[in-house]
Amino acid sequence: MRGSNRATITMMPIGVPKVAYRVPGSQSAD
């Protein structure tokens, strides 16, 4: 699941804070 989070942040730099704060960054942000 780590590679998936990085791929989303690199492919969607504009939606990083919104998407990373909702599910992909839910575990990392915690």
mmCIF file of the N, C-alpha and C atoms, coordinates in Angstrom:
data_MODEL
# 
_entry.id   MODEL 
# 
loop_
_atom_site.group_PDB 
_atom_site.id 
_atom_site.type_symbol 
_atom_site.label_atom_id 
_atom_site.label_alt_id 
_atom_site.label_comp_id 
_atom_site.label_asym_id 
_atom_site.label_entity_id 
_atom_site.label_seq_id 
_atom_site.pdbx_PDB_ins_code 
_atom_site.Cartn_x 
_atom_site.Cartn_y 
_atom_site.Cartn_z 
_atom_site.occupancy 
_atom_site.B_iso_or_equiv 
_atom_site.pdbx_formal_charge 
_atom_site.auth_seq_id 
_atom_site.auth_comp_id 
_atom_site.auth_asym_id 
_atom_site.auth_atom_id 
_atom_site.pdbx_PDB_model_num 
ATOM 1  N N  . MET A 1 1  ? 0.856  -1.213 0.000   1.00 0.00 ? 1  MET A N  1 
ATOM 2  C CA . MET A 1 1  ? 0.000  0.000  0.000   1.00 0.00 ? 1  MET A CA 1 
ATOM 3  C C  . MET A 1 1  ? 0.892  1.263  0.000   1.00 0.00 ? 1  MET A C  1 
ATOM 4  N N  . ARG A 1 2  ? 2.159  1.110  0.264   1.00 0.00 ? 2  ARG A N  1 
ATOM 5  C CA . ARG A 1 2  ? 3.054  2.310  0.316   1.00 0.00 ? 2  ARG A CA 1 
ATOM 6  C C  . ARG A 1 2  ? 3.293  2.797  -1.124  1.00 0.00 ? 2  ARG A C  1 
ATOM 7  N N  . GLY A 1 3  ? 3.600  1.896  -2.026  1.00 0.00 ? 3  GLY A N  1 
ATOM 8  C CA . GLY A 1 3  ? 3.852  2.315  -3.431  1.00 0.00 ? 3  GLY A CA 1 
ATOM 9  C C  . GLY A 1 3  ? 2.616  3.020  -3.990  1.00 0.00 ? 3  GLY A C  1 
ATOM 10 N N  . SER A 1 4  ? 1.460  2.555  -3.637  1.00 0.00 ? 4  SER A N  1 
ATOM 11 C CA . SER A 1 4  ? 0.212  3.168  -4.175  1.00 0.00 ? 4  SER A CA 1 
ATOM 12 C C  . SER A 1 4  ? 0.107  4.625  -3.699  1.00 0.00 ? 4  SER A C  1 
ATOM 13 N N  . ASN A 1 5  ? 0.448  4.877  -2.450  1.00 0.00 ? 5  ASN A N  1 
ATOM 14 C CA . ASN A 1 5  ? 0.335  6.265  -1.919  1.00 0.00 ? 5  ASN A CA 1 
ATOM 15 C C  . ASN A 1 5  ? 1.317  7.173  -2.670  1.00 0.00 ? 5  ASN A C  1 
ATOM 16 N N  . ARG A 1 6  ? 2.519  6.698  -2.886  1.00 0.00 ? 6  ARG A N  1 
ATOM 17 C CA . ARG A 1 6  ? 3.551  7.545  -3.563  1.00 0.00 ? 6  ARG A CA 1 
ATOM 18 C C  . ARG A 1 6  ? 3.103  7.794  -5.009  1.00 0.00 ? 6  ARG A C  1 
ATOM 19 N N  . ALA A 1 7  ? 2.599  6.808  -5.664  1.00 0.00 ? 7  ALA A N  1 
ATOM 20 C CA . ALA A 1 7  ? 2.191  6.969  -7.083  1.00 0.00 ? 7  ALA A CA 1 
ATOM 21 C C  . ALA A 1 7  ? 1.062  8.011  -7.159  1.00 0.00 ? 7  ALA A C  1 
ATOM 22 N N  . THR A 1 8  ? 0.199  8.005  -6.206  1.00 0.00 ? 8  THR A N  1 
ATOM 23 C CA . THR A 1 8  ? -0.924 8.987  -6.243  1.00 0.00 ? 8  THR A CA 1 
ATOM 24 C C  . THR A 1 8  ? -0.406 10.411 -6.016  1.00 0.00 ? 8  THR A C  1 
ATOM 25 N N  . ILE A 1 9  ? 0.546  10.556 -5.121  1.00 0.00 ? 9  ILE A N  1 
ATOM 26 C CA . ILE A 1 9  ? 1.070  11.918 -4.830  1.00 0.00 ? 9  ILE A CA 1 
ATOM 27 C C  . ILE A 1 9  ? 1.893  12.433 -6.026  1.00 0.00 ? 9  ILE A C  1 
ATOM 28 N N  . THR A 1 10 ? 2.607  11.536 -6.653  1.00 0.00 ? 10 THR A N  1 
ATOM 29 C CA . THR A 1 10 ? 3.448  11.971 -7.811  1.00 0.00 ? 10 THR A CA 1 
ATOM 30 C C  . THR A 1 10 ? 2.580  12.213 -9.050  1.00 0.00 ? 10 THR A C  1 
ATOM 31 N N  . MET A 1 11 ? 1.520  11.443 -9.214  1.00 0.00 ? 11 MET A N  1 
ATOM 32 C CA . MET A 1 11 ? 0.652  11.603 -10.407 1.00 0.00 ? 11 MET A CA 1 
ATOM 33 C C  . MET A 1 11 ? -0.401 12.704 -10.154 1.00 0.00 ? 11 MET A C  1 
ATOM 34 N N  . MET A 1 12 ? -0.826 12.895 -8.914  1.00 0.00 ? 12 MET A N  1 
ATOM 35 C CA . MET A 1 12 ? -1.838 13.924 -8.629  1.00 0.00 ? 12 MET A CA 1 
ATOM 36 C C  . MET A 1 12 ? -1.312 14.930 -7.613  1.00 0.00 ? 12 MET A C  1 
ATOM 37 N N  . PRO A 1 13 ? -0.328 15.728 -7.966  1.00 0.00 ? 13 PRO A N  1 
ATOM 38 C CA . PRO A 1 13 ? 0.249  16.719 -7.039  1.00 0.00 ? 13 PRO A CA 1 
ATOM 39 C C  . PRO A 1 13 ? -0.795 17.763 -6.625  1.00 0.00 ? 13 PRO A C  1 
ATOM 40 N N  . ILE A 1 14 ? -1.784 17.955 -7.459  1.00 0.00 ? 14 ILE A N  1 
ATOM 41 C CA . ILE A 1 14 ? -2.825 18.969 -7.135  1.00 0.00 ? 14 ILE A CA 1 
ATOM 42 C C  . ILE A 1 14 ? -3.800 18.405 -6.090  1.00 0.00 ? 14 ILE A C  1 
ATOM 43 N N  . GLY A 1 15 ? -4.016 17.103 -6.120  1.00 0.00 ? 15 GLY A N  1 
ATOM 44 C CA . GLY A 1 15 ? -4.982 16.512 -5.155  1.00 0.00 ? 15 GLY A CA 1 
ATOM 45 C C  . GLY A 1 15 ? -4.243 15.789 -4.034  1.00 0.00 ? 15 GLY A C  1 
ATOM 46 N N  . VAL A 1 16 ? -3.020 16.144 -3.813  1.00 0.00 ? 16 VAL A N  1 
ATOM 47 C CA . VAL A 1 16 ? -2.249 15.441 -2.747  1.00 0.00 ? 16 VAL A CA 1 
ATOM 48 C C  . VAL A 1 16 ? -2.855 15.704 -1.372  1.00 0.00 ? 16 VAL A C  1 
ATOM 49 N N  . PRO A 1 17 ? -3.052 16.959 -0.995  1.00 0.00 ? 17 PRO A N  1 
ATOM 50 C CA . PRO A 1 17 ? -3.597 17.275 0.338   1.00 0.00 ? 17 PRO A CA 1 
ATOM 51 C C  . PRO A 1 17 ? -5.014 16.744 0.503   1.00 0.00 ? 17 PRO A C  1 
ATOM 52 N N  . LYS A 1 18 ? -5.812 16.809 -0.539  1.00 0.00 ? 18 LYS A N  1 
ATOM 53 C CA . LYS A 1 18 ? -7.219 16.325 -0.430  1.00 0.00 ? 18 LYS A CA 1 
ATOM 54 C C  . LYS A 1 18 ? -7.261 14.800 -0.415  1.00 0.00 ? 18 LYS A C  1 
ATOM 55 N N  . VAL A 1 19 ? -6.595 14.174 -1.338  1.00 0.00 ? 19 VAL A N  1 
ATOM 56 C CA . VAL A 1 19 ? -6.644 12.685 -1.403  1.00 0.00 ? 19 VAL A CA 1 
ATOM 57 C C  . VAL A 1 19 ? -5.765 12.077 -0.305  1.00 0.00 ? 19 VAL A C  1 
ATOM 58 N N  . ALA A 1 20 ? -4.607 12.659 -0.094  1.00 0.00 ? 20 ALA A N  1 
ATOM 59 C CA . ALA A 1 20 ? -3.689 12.083 0.920   1.00 0.00 ? 20 ALA A CA 1 
ATOM 60 C C  . ALA A 1 20 ? -4.283 12.274 2.320   1.00 0.00 ? 20 ALA A C  1 
ATOM 61 N N  . TYR A 1 21 ? -5.072 13.291 2.496   1.00 0.00 ? 21 TYR A N  1 
ATOM 62 C CA . TYR A 1 21 ? -5.658 13.527 3.842   1.00 0.00 ? 21 TYR A CA 1 
ATOM 63 C C  . TYR A 1 21 ? -6.901 12.654 4.055   1.00 0.00 ? 21 TYR A C  1 
ATOM 64 N N  . ARG A 1 22 ? -7.432 12.105 2.961   1.00 0.00 ? 22 ARG A N  1 
ATOM 65 C CA . ARG A 1 22 ? -8.705 11.296 3.102   1.00 0.00 ? 22 ARG A CA 1 
ATOM 66 C C  . ARG A 1 22 ? -8.388 9.817  3.278   1.00 0.00 ? 22 ARG A C  1 
ATOM 67 N N  . VAL A 1 23 ? -7.744 9.193  2.346   1.00 0.00 ? 23 VAL A N  1 
ATOM 68 C CA . VAL A 1 23 ? -7.520 7.728  2.502   1.00 0.00 ? 23 VAL A CA 1 
ATOM 69 C C  . VAL A 1 23 ? -6.044 7.352  2.364   1.00 0.00 ? 23 VAL A C  1 
ATOM 70 N N  . PRO A 1 24 ? -5.388 7.750  1.278   1.00 0.00 ? 24 PRO A N  1 
ATOM 71 C CA . PRO A 1 24 ? -3.977 7.373  1.069   1.00 0.00 ? 24 PRO A CA 1 
ATOM 72 C C  . PRO A 1 24 ? -3.077 7.909  2.178   1.00 0.00 ? 24 PRO A C  1 
ATOM 73 N N  . GLY A 1 25 ? -3.354 9.109  2.679   1.00 0.00 ? 25 GLY A N  1 
ATOM 74 C CA . GLY A 1 25 ? -2.495 9.690  3.737   1.00 0.00 ? 25 GLY A CA 1 
ATOM 75 C C  . GLY A 1 25 ? -3.101 9.446  5.119   1.00 0.00 ? 25 GLY A C  1 
ATOM 76 N N  . SER A 1 26 ? -4.195 8.732  5.147   1.00 0.00 ? 26 SER A N  1 
ATOM 77 C CA . SER A 1 26 ? -4.868 8.489  6.458   1.00 0.00 ? 26 SER A CA 1 
ATOM 78 C C  . SER A 1 26 ? -3.910 7.806  7.431   1.00 0.00 ? 26 SER A C  1 
ATOM 79 N N  . GLN A 1 27 ? -3.190 6.792  6.983   1.00 0.00 ? 27 GLN A N  1 
ATOM 80 C CA . GLN A 1 27 ? -2.262 6.071  7.897   1.00 0.00 ? 27 GLN A CA 1 
ATOM 81 C C  . GLN A 1 27 ? -0.952 6.852  8.026   1.00 0.00 ? 27 GLN A C  1 
ATOM 82 N N  . SER A 1 28 ? -0.480 7.433  6.948   1.00 0.00 ? 28 SER A N  1 
ATOM 83 C CA . SER A 1 28 ? 0.815  8.163  6.993   1.00 0.00 ? 28 SER A CA 1 
ATOM 84 C C  . SER A 1 28 ? 0.625  9.479  7.760   1.00 0.00 ? 28 SER A C  1 
ATOM 85 N N  . ALA A 1 29 ? -0.458 10.154 7.543   1.00 0.00 ? 29 ALA A N  1 
ATOM 86 C CA . ALA A 1 29 ? -0.702 11.446 8.223   1.00 0.00 ? 29 ALA A CA 1 
ATOM 87 C C  . ALA A 1 29 ? -0.880 11.214 9.717   1.00 0.00 ? 29 ALA A C  1 
ATOM 88 N N  . ASP A 1 30 ? -1.443 10.102 10.053  1.00 0.00 ? 30 ASP A N  1 
ATOM 89 C CA . ASP A 1 30 ? -1.678 9.818  11.491  1.00 0.00 ? 30 ASP A CA 1 
ATOM 90 C C  . ASP A 1 30 ? -0.327 9.725  12.178  1.00 0.00 ? 30 ASP A C  1 
# 
